[in-house]
Amino acid sequence: MSLYYLLSYFFIYGFLGWCSEVAFAALKERKFVNRGFLNGPICPVYGFGVGFVVSLLMPYKSNVFFMYIGSVIAVSAIEWVTGFALEKIFHSRWWDYSEQPFNLNGYICLPFSLIWGVACMLIVYVLHPLVTRMVGFIPGLLGNVLLVVFLAGMAADVWVTAAGIFKMNRRLRKMSEIADELHNISEQLGENIYLSVMTAVEKQEETKKKLDEAGQELKERKNAVQEELKERRENLGGELEQRVEELKDRYQEIAGKKSQTSRRLLKAFPAFDSNKYKEALKELKERMKNK
């Protein structure tokens, strides 16, 4: 099979896969959702999966059982590799079948793999002959020009999408760092209040004891110590409160930034989960849901 036909099948089945995902989302959510990883109307995993089946398994078309088992294995392997690669590259899980029976690392599961097998059988025996004839009708020069345009567009789309994901990860990291610092300040403030109170109590008891012995001079010293502790506590508390307000403002600024890529991907992949910044991602999802 020539490279021309391989690329043609990739884009055709990638587009049809995108259409099926959009149709499924429309039935489920009663609205349009771009369910693709990329911005454009293509799901590369479908292009690779179906392209692999029709290019390598077609010689065994006469053996229906082998075609089905081969399709299940091929498509499942591609889906597993895709999920694994996306998680390792972007430190995020895009879909999760962990709650499904007979799943492997949450990337694939037997029920969906069997469904993909049935879909591939329909494609091989019903749809693919029509697609092959359609590709054959396209003049060679026009077909090559279209493939170059599609490849360039997809390459740009991959670049923009990847940049948007890395940007979202940086955003989540900053939100997580600010949340951690706010927590540390809260702990520090509570500890300082506790130490100040205990120190004041100890000083007061010590001073009271000495007052009984020394009189007015130590009484004045007691007042001075209490004033000094109060001043230190107020200064420290003021500095921490100012820092808290600065961090809160910065957090709101980062969390409130608009990102079309982030919004689209979080809608397209409801099960999207960050390996490192779960709480920050949860906050971001809530904000986008309320907008």
C-alpha positions as CSV (number, residue, x, y, z in Angstrom):
1,M,0.0,0.0,0.0
2,S,1.4,3.4,-1.0
3,L,2.1,6.3,1.4
4,Y,-0.5,8.3,-0.4
5,Y,-3.3,5.8,0.5
6,L,-2.0,5.4,4.1
7,L,-2.1,9.1,4.7
8,S,-5.5,9.4,3.0
9,Y,-6.9,6.6,5.2
10,F,-5.4,8.3,8.3
11,F,-7.1,11.6,7.7
12,I,-10.4,10.1,6.6
13,Y,-10.8,7.7,9.5
14,G,-9.4,10.3,11.9
15,F,-12.1,12.7,10.7
16,L,-14.8,10.0,10.9
17,G,-13.6,9.1,14.4
18,W,-13.9,12.7,15.4
19,C,-17.5,12.8,14.0
20,S,-18.4,9.7,16.0
21,E,-17.0,11.2,19.2
22,V,-18.9,14.5,18.6
23,A,-22.1,12.6,17.9
24,F,-21.7,10.5,21.1
25,A,-21.1,13.6,23.1
26,A,-24.1,15.4,21.6
27,L,-26.4,12.5,22.5
28,K,-25.0,12.3,26.0
29,E,-24.8,16.0,26.8
30,R,-27.3,17.5,24.4
31,K,-24.7,20.0,23.1
32,F,-21.7,20.3,20.8
33,V,-18.4,19.3,22.4
34,N,-15.1,19.1,20.5
35,R,-14.0,15.7,21.8
36,G,-10.7,15.6,19.9
37,F,-7.3,16.0,21.4
38,L,-6.5,18.6,18.7
39,N,-8.4,21.7,17.8
40,G,-9.2,20.6,14.3
41,P,-11.8,18.0,13.3
42,I,-9.6,14.9,13.6
43,C,-8.9,12.3,16.2
44,P,-5.4,10.9,15.4
45,V,-5.9,7.8,17.5
46,Y,-8.7,6.7,15.2
47,G,-6.6,7.5,12.2
48,F,-3.7,5.3,13.5
49,G,-6.0,2.5,14.8
50,V,-8.2,2.0,11.8
51,G,-5.3,2.8,9.4
52,F,-3.3,0.1,11.0
53,V,-6.2,-2.4,10.7
54,V,-7.0,-1.7,7.0
55,S,-3.3,-1.6,6.0
56,L,-1.9,-4.6,7.8
57,L,-4.9,-6.9,8.4
58,M,-6.7,-6.7,5.1
59,P,-4.8,-9.7,3.7
60,Y,-6.6,-11.8,6.3
61,K,-10.0,-10.4,5.4
62,S,-11.4,-13.8,4.5
63,N,-10.8,-15.1,8.0
64,V,-13.5,-13.2,10.0
65,F,-12.5,-14.6,13.4
66,F,-8.8,-13.6,12.9
67,M,-9.9,-10.2,11.6
68,Y,-11.9,-9.6,14.7
69,I,-9.3,-10.7,17.2
70,G,-6.6,-8.9,15.3
71,S,-8.6,-5.7,15.3
72,V,-9.3,-5.9,19.0
73,I,-5.6,-6.4,19.8
74,A,-4.4,-3.7,17.3
75,V,-6.8,-1.0,18.4
76,S,-6.4,-1.8,22.1
77,A,-2.6,-1.7,21.8
78,I,-2.7,1.7,20.1
79,E,-5.1,3.1,22.6
80,W,-2.9,1.9,25.5
81,V,0.3,3.3,24.0
82,T,-1.5,6.6,23.3
83,G,-2.8,6.9,26.9
84,F,0.6,5.9,28.4
85,A,2.5,8.4,26.2
86,L,0.2,11.3,26.9
87,E,0.4,10.7,30.6
88,K,4.2,10.5,30.5
89,I,4.6,13.6,28.3
90,F,2.0,15.9,29.9
91,H,1.9,14.3,33.4
92,S,-1.8,14.0,33.1
93,R,-4.3,11.2,32.6
94,W,-6.8,11.9,29.7
95,W,-9.2,9.1,30.2
96,D,-9.6,6.5,32.8
97,Y,-11.2,3.0,32.6
98,S,-10.2,2.1,36.1
99,E,-13.8,1.5,37.1
100,Q,-14.5,-0.7,34.1
101,P,-14.0,-4.5,34.4
102,F,-10.9,-6.1,33.0
103,N,-9.0,-2.9,32.5
104,L,-5.3,-2.5,32.0
105,N,-3.8,0.4,33.9
106,G,-7.0,2.4,33.2
107,Y,-5.9,3.0,29.6
108,I,-8.0,0.2,28.0
109,C,-10.7,-2.2,29.1
110,L,-12.2,-5.3,27.7
111,P,-15.8,-4.0,27.1
112,F,-14.6,-1.1,24.9
113,S,-11.9,-3.2,23.2
114,L,-14.6,-5.6,22.1
115,I,-16.8,-2.7,20.8
116,W,-13.8,-1.4,18.9
117,G,-13.4,-4.8,17.3
118,V,-17.0,-4.8,16.1
119,A,-16.6,-1.2,14.7
120,C,-13.5,-2.3,12.9
121,M,-15.3,-5.3,11.3
122,L,-18.0,-2.9,10.0
123,I,-15.3,-0.6,8.6
124,V,-13.4,-3.4,6.9
125,Y,-16.4,-5.2,5.3
126,V,-18.7,-2.3,4.7
127,L,-17.1,1.2,4.8
128,H,-13.6,0.6,3.7
129,P,-14.4,-0.5,0.1
130,L,-16.3,2.7,-0.4
131,V,-13.5,4.8,1.1
132,T,-11.0,3.1,-1.2
133,R,-13.0,3.9,-4.3
134,M,-13.5,7.5,-3.1
135,V,-9.7,8.0,-2.7
136,G,-9.2,6.4,-6.1
137,F,-11.5,9.0,-7.7
138,I,-9.4,12.0,-6.4
139,P,-6.9,13.2,-9.0
140,G,-3.4,12.4,-7.9
141,L,-2.1,16.1,-8.0
142,L,-5.2,17.3,-6.0
143,G,-4.9,14.5,-3.5
144,N,-1.2,15.2,-2.9
145,V,-1.9,18.9,-2.4
146,L,-4.7,18.2,0.0
147,L,-2.4,15.8,2.0
148,V,0.3,18.5,2.3
149,V,-2.2,21.0,3.4
150,F,-3.7,18.6,6.0
151,L,-0.3,17.6,7.3
152,A,0.8,21.2,7.7
153,G,-2.5,22.1,9.4
154,M,-2.2,19.1,11.8
155,A,1.4,19.9,12.6
156,A,0.5,23.4,13.5
157,D,-2.5,22.1,15.5
158,V,-0.3,19.7,17.4
159,W,2.2,22.5,18.2
160,V,-0.6,24.9,19.5
161,T,-2.3,22.2,21.5
162,A,0.9,21.0,23.1
163,A,1.9,24.5,24.0
164,G,-1.5,25.1,25.5
165,I,-1.2,22.0,27.6
166,F,2.3,22.9,28.9
167,K,1.0,26.4,29.7
168,M,-1.9,24.9,31.6
169,N,0.5,22.7,33.6
170,R,2.6,25.7,34.5
171,R,-0.6,27.5,35.5
172,L,-1.6,24.5,37.8
173,R,1.9,24.4,39.2
174,K,1.8,28.1,40.2
175,M,-1.7,27.7,41.7
176,S,-0.4,24.7,43.7
177,E,2.7,26.6,44.9
178,I,0.6,29.5,46.1
179,A,-1.9,27.3,47.9
180,D,1.0,25.5,49.6
181,E,2.6,28.8,50.7
182,L,-0.8,30.0,52.0
183,H,-1.1,26.8,54.0
184,N,2.5,27.3,55.4
185,I,1.7,30.9,56.3
186,S,-1.5,29.8,58.1
187,E,0.6,27.2,60.0
188,Q,3.3,29.7,60.8
189,L,0.7,32.3,62.0
190,G,-1.0,29.8,64.2
191,E,2.3,28.7,65.7
192,N,3.4,32.3,66.3
193,I,0.2,33.1,68.0
194,Y,0.5,30.0,70.2
195,L,4.2,30.8,71.1
196,S,3.4,34.5,71.8
197,V,0.5,33.6,74.1
198,M,2.5,30.9,75.9
199,T,5.5,33.3,76.2
200,A,3.3,36.1,77.5
201,V,1.7,33.7,80.1
202,E,5.1,32.5,81.2
203,K,6.5,36.0,81.4
204,Q,3.4,37.2,83.3
205,E,3.6,34.4,85.8
206,E,7.3,34.9,86.2
207,T,6.9,38.7,86.6
208,K,4.0,38.3,89.0
209,K,6.1,36.1,91.2
210,K,8.9,38.6,91.2
211,L,6.5,41.4,91.8
212,D,5.6,40.0,95.1
213,E,9.3,40.3,95.9
214,A,10.4,43.4,94.2
215,G,7.5,45.7,93.9
216,Q,7.1,48.7,91.5
217,E,10.3,48.3,89.5
218,L,9.4,44.8,88.3
219,K,5.8,45.9,87.7
220,E,7.1,48.4,85.2
221,R,9.3,45.8,83.6
222,K,6.4,43.5,83.2
223,N,4.4,46.2,81.4
224,A,7.4,46.8,79.1
225,V,7.7,43.1,78.3
226,Q,4.0,42.8,77.5
227,E,4.1,45.8,75.2
228,E,7.2,44.5,73.4
229,L,5.5,41.1,72.9
230,K,2.3,42.8,71.7
231,E,4.3,45.0,69.2
232,R,6.2,42.0,67.8
233,R,3.0,40.0,67.4
234,E,1.3,42.9,65.6
235,N,4.3,43.5,63.3
236,L,4.6,39.8,62.4
237,G,0.9,39.4,62.0
238,G,0.7,42.5,59.8
239,E,3.5,41.2,57.5
240,L,1.9,37.8,57.2
241,E,-1.5,39.2,56.5
242,Q,-0.1,41.4,53.8
243,R,1.7,38.5,52.3
244,V,-1.5,36.4,52.5
245,E,-3.5,39.1,50.6
246,E,-0.8,39.3,47.9
247,L,-0.8,35.6,47.5
248,K,-4.6,35.5,47.3
249,D,-4.7,38.2,44.7
250,R,-2.0,36.4,42.7
251,Y,-4.0,33.1,43.0
252,Q,-7.2,34.7,41.7
253,E,-5.3,36.3,38.8
254,I,-3.8,33.0,37.7
255,A,-6.9,30.9,38.3
256,G,-9.1,33.5,36.5
257,K,-7.0,33.7,33.3
258,K,-8.9,32.6,30.2
259,S,-7.5,29.9,28.0
260,Q,-9.4,28.5,25.1
261,T,-7.2,25.4,24.9
262,S,-7.6,24.6,28.6
263,R,-11.4,25.1,28.5
264,R,-11.7,22.9,25.3
265,L,-9.6,20.1,26.6
266,L,-11.3,19.9,30.0
267,K,-14.7,19.8,28.3
268,A,-13.5,17.2,25.8
269,F,-11.9,15.0,28.5
270,P,-14.1,15.1,31.6
271,A,-11.9,12.5,33.3
272,F,-8.7,14.5,32.7
273,D,-6.6,14.4,35.9
274,S,-3.3,15.8,36.8
275,N,-0.8,13.6,38.5
276,K,0.9,16.4,40.4
277,Y,-1.7,19.2,40.9
278,K,-5.0,17.5,41.6
279,E,-6.4,20.3,43.9
280,A,-5.4,23.1,41.6
281,L,-7.0,21.2,38.7
282,K,-10.2,20.7,40.7
283,E,-10.4,24.4,41.4
284,L,-9.8,25.2,37.7
285,K,-12.6,22.8,36.6
286,E,-15.0,24.4,39.1
287,R,-14.2,27.9,37.8
288,M,-14.8,26.9,34.2
289,K,-18.0,25.1,35.1
290,N,-19.4,28.2,36.8
291,K,-18.5,30.5,33.9
